[in-house]
């Protein structure tokens, strides 16, 4: 593969990983699910399941307990071998949520880690075949004050009203349907609970 083709494939794979973060952060289930191969696997700590199912479970969990997720993606190393590739992407993810709605301050959890992905080319496009989420560090703290909250910034949203959709010229998938009242997370069996990084 020549240098220009290698740069193009690196760009395409990095763009795919960015699409995952945008879908997750903005609550767009179809965009998030669309990065996975038809036969895929995602290992996200307590959650180990097919990738497209994982996107659905994350959105269900978001509707219940979480009011913000934000991924900051760092460097991505990519190795392409024909129609297969490997990638390692550094990230810091932040989650703001109520521990128990109505009780005490909101919590901020931050995690630094890496997505280690095996990718395949399906129908001419790169897709994630297998994802391992590697935790390098994490911390959870109560939010006791937020100096920036009342400084007239536009608030990000996890729906189609977020300004990013208009700027990117993309449409919100319309999922998920959120319940009328958020339900507190009470835990689920087999690692399928809504607490997601």
ABEGO torsion letter per residue (X at the ends): XBAAAAAAAAAAAAAAAAAAAAAAAAGBAAAAAAABBABBBBBBEABBBBAAAAAAAAAAAAAAABABBBBBBBBBBBBBBEABBBBBBBBBBBBBBBABBGBEBBBBBBBBBBBBBBBBBBGGBBBBABBBBBBABBBBBBBABBAAAAAGBBBBBBBAABAAAAAAGBBBAGOBBBBABBBBBAEBBGGABABBX
